[in-house]
Amino acid sequence: MKYIKIIIFNGILIVALLIGSVVFTPKTNKKAFGVDYVTSNKIFSETKNTVDVIALGDSLVYSSLSPMLIYEKHGYTIYDASTPAQSIYQSYSLLKKIYKTQKPKYIFFEAESLYRRYSFEDDIQNRIGVNIPILRYHNRWKNLTLQDFSTQYQLSDRDYLKGFRYYDKVVPLMKHKKPKAKLQPYALSYLDKIMALTKAHQTKLIFMSLPCAKTWSLERHNQLEKFFKEKGYDFVDFNTLPLNIDWNMDSRDGGDHLNYNGAKKASKYFGTYLAENYDLEDHRKDPKYANYELSLVLYKQRIKQKEMKTDAAPNIDKKEQDDDQKQENQDLISNEGQ
């Protein structure tokens, strides 16, 4: 009798978690509805099968690569599916979701997460956050609406920066400790899963190290180059390429992440690298990609406003500055403990 009660209790608990997860999961990709990492989640609002390149990884991705700059020059459709301190488990989980709406030809994976240490507890927290939404979104209880009791999603909010984050702050290079060159077993176990997943979807997987004075070292470069060569994968290290990065002018935080000036240099090189090494189509005259054309117009307006410091900018920037400050606070932990 005791065991029957335990089974019934567990059954009720599981059902409650399942129903609660459906209700508490945001039904839109707007920040006001409790969505975490809005910019990366807005990829699910992109027209089906229109994103050819996915840049996956942590804050180095959305600080370094501007998809719209590359689209303007080459017509390639790229999206930065990146989040602060993105764990490799989160990368794997996000990529699985992306494949439900997109068929990218190429996945560029930032290799930084292979050095990030994770404990068993971290792994459990990552899995719970992704697989049991009610625990992740429990704070939404006071904002629930009738729409939340439906299984229908309205992912209509697009990001005209395509995952990129604009930062114009300039912080000269600071002194950093030499990073350790030790690939983490936990990360490598999920790396195998990402490799298998991309193969199953016939996507070419390329690994990269984006500019970062804080966590880059020649020892890491040599280790990654050898590791990926043995695995049979391409690896591009932006830290060894002639980008002409000036760490006293092109960083927003003393050498950890690029600012917009640095991102322009990295994006220009990345676009050329894609053109010279991979088979991508120019979509600039294709009506199917009209949302990229509109995004380019909005992107240019945003940049012009930022650079010219118009009278309208302070009103618009106030919220953006608050969001950017929160983002920077999250970025501070992105490359810690390595």
Secondary structure, DSSP 8 states (H G I E B T S, - for coil): -HHHHHHHHHHHHHHHHHHHHHHHS-SBS-GGGT-SSHHHHGGGGS-TT---EEEEESHHHHHH--HHHHHHHH---EEEEE-TT--HHHHHHHHHHHTTT---SEEEEEGGGGG----HHHHHHHHHHHH-HHHHSGGGGGG--GGGGSS--B-----TTTT---------------------HHHHHHHHHHHHHHHHTT-EEEEEE---TTT--HHHHHHHHHHHHHHT-EEEEGGGS-----TTTSBSSSSSSB-HHHHHHHHHHHHHHHHHHS-----TT-GGGHHHHHHHHHHHHHHHHHHHT-TTHHHHHHHHHHHHHHHHHHHTTTT---
